[in-house]
Each structure stands twice: as structure tokens, then as C-alpha cells.
């Protein structure tokens, strides 16, 4: 995820879309319940946005 967030050449929306895909794949890989994936994905993206300032 850090590599995606730190990419200065990518527009914000495309980075967010890539992160969303990574999170969804990871949740599916580890058997997270499908009905709770949307909320979990949004929570992870919010956390990533908050941490992004520290990563840069």
C-alpha cells in the first residue's frame, strides 16, 4: 500500500481505486465475510489517508 500512496505521478482518484482493489483482494484472500467487505474497505482507506501524511 505504501508504494501506491507515495506515487507522486498518480492522480489521487486512481491511487484510491488501486488501494480499494488491493484491500478487496486481501479481504477475499483471508475469507472476510462478503457482506462486510464494503465497510471494511472504506475503513481501511480512511486509515490509509490518515497515515499517508506520515509516510510522505
N, C-alpha and C positions, 0 to 999 in steps of 0.2 A: 504494500500500500504506500509506503513512504516514497518509493520511486515515482508512483503516479502523482502524488501530491506535490513533489518537488519539481516536476517538469515545468519549467517556465515558458516553454513554447506552446503548450496546450491551452486552448481556451478553457475557462472554468467549467462550462457545462459538459464538455467531452471528458474531462477528468472525472467529474462527478458520475457520469454514466459508466465509465470504466470501473470506478470503485464499486458502484452498485452491482455490476456484473460479477466482480471478484467476490463480493460479500455473499451474493445469492448462491454462487457456485460452492463456496465454502460451507454455507449453511446446509445445502443439499448433501454435500460430501459427508458431513458428520451427522446426518439424519435429523436435522432440526425439523419440527412439525411444519408442514407447508402452510397451514392457516396462520401461523405466527411469523412467517418469514418477512412479510412486508414491514411490520412494526419493528422487528429486529434490524432489518436493513436500514430503516430510517434512523434508528438509534445509533447504529454504528457510524453512519455518515455524519450525524451530528457530532459524535465524539471525535471523528477524524477531523472535522472542521475546527473544533476547539483545539486539538493537538497540532494542527498544521502550523500554527504560528510558532510553536516551539521547535518544529522540525526545520524550519527555514533558516 
